[in-house]
Amino acid sequence: MSEGARDLVQRVLPHVRIRQWTFSIPFSLRVRLAFDHDTALALWRIAHAEIDRRYRRLAREAGIAAPRGGSLMVIHRAGGDLKVNLHFHALFLDGCYAAGERFWTAPAPSPAEVEKILARIIARAEPLLGNDVPHEPDDDERAIEQAYALSTRAERHGPEDQDPHDFGVHLPTRRKARLGEWDLDAEVAVDEHDRERLEHLCRYLLRPPLALDRLRLLDDGRVCIELRRPWADRTTHVTMSHDVFIARLATLVPRPRRNTTIYFGVLGANARGRDDIVPCPENERGVRPDASWASLMKYSFGLDVLSCPRCGERLQFVEVLRDREKVRELLERLALWTDPLPLQPARGPPDEHESCDFF
């Protein structure tokens, strides 16, 4: 996440205003499209075309001939409880490039404009999603289907001391449209000079599905996930067995060779004039930034993990110990445990309702 966000800000996204467009689809489609990558991309191409059409239309009305826009899209597959919940996050250059690579900034969209764009997306998407072509699933798809069926088993929990009549205050954003179960949001925009906030937004797009501080193991062996925000029914935590937890993680992994970050327009790899737009042209990319764990810790959190806490000198890599006796010698010198932990006695098979048989 940190490495990717740094790369986008320093080497890909130009110094122009950036707007995030978030596109959500009906719940009945989210699971299907999570395992149908081609249809998911086809749906996003429809959404991208309609959003890009607005930018190009406004640019032509402003007197710009042959305007060119750009964007990148990231497919998110998980919801706050780790269940499959496919939706799209995209960063659009909030305007268009004209001849001579001069950037024209578009006015912010009104709620009516966002609603019209969403309506056109739905109209074009219905024929695509209505053509269901049945196919025989392969072994991997069958395993994924069984994992998803298992992953739906969980319990919801709310805070005991919460007022049952307090549902919170939900303020609608100004640049958001919702038609049925379709949703399009264009509220978030980052100024061209606010690169720090832009990197924070890029981290949001590239974030993993779960932060470890929201995950804990209960005394009875179940896994508890704390939600980022309470649900409408005041649910704040979701608990599940370890089998269900593993099944949810399995269903979030995209199939091999399926790109989940896609570039469009002037940000595309082979776009005409791309080197004149991005902050770091291709001919200047000979040496990539240090992406080691220590470098990213210092870049993201300001923690210099290679600085000795005692003397302040730099720590240096010495050796990876693989010999058993050398490992024991090092542990004894550090006054740490040297003998292996005793083996736990074998247990019987799990209960039937806790089993996780994928095959």
Secondary structure, DSSP 8 states (H G I E B T S, - for coil): -HHHHHHHHHHTS-SS-EEEEEEE--HHHHHHHHT-HHHHHHHHHHHHHHHHHHHHHHHHHTT-SS-B-EEEEEEEEE-TTSSEEEEEEEEEESEEE-GGG-EEE-----HHHHHHHHHHHHHHHHHHHH--------HHHHHHHHHHHHHT--EEE--TTS-TT--------SSEEEETTEEEE---EE-TT-HHHHHHHHHHHH--S--GGGEEE-TTS-EEEE-SS--TT---EEEE-HHHHHHHHHHTS--TT--SEEEEETTSTT-TTGGGTSSS-GGG-SS----SHHHHHHHHH---TTB-TTT--B--------SHHHHHHHHHHTT---S------------GGG-----
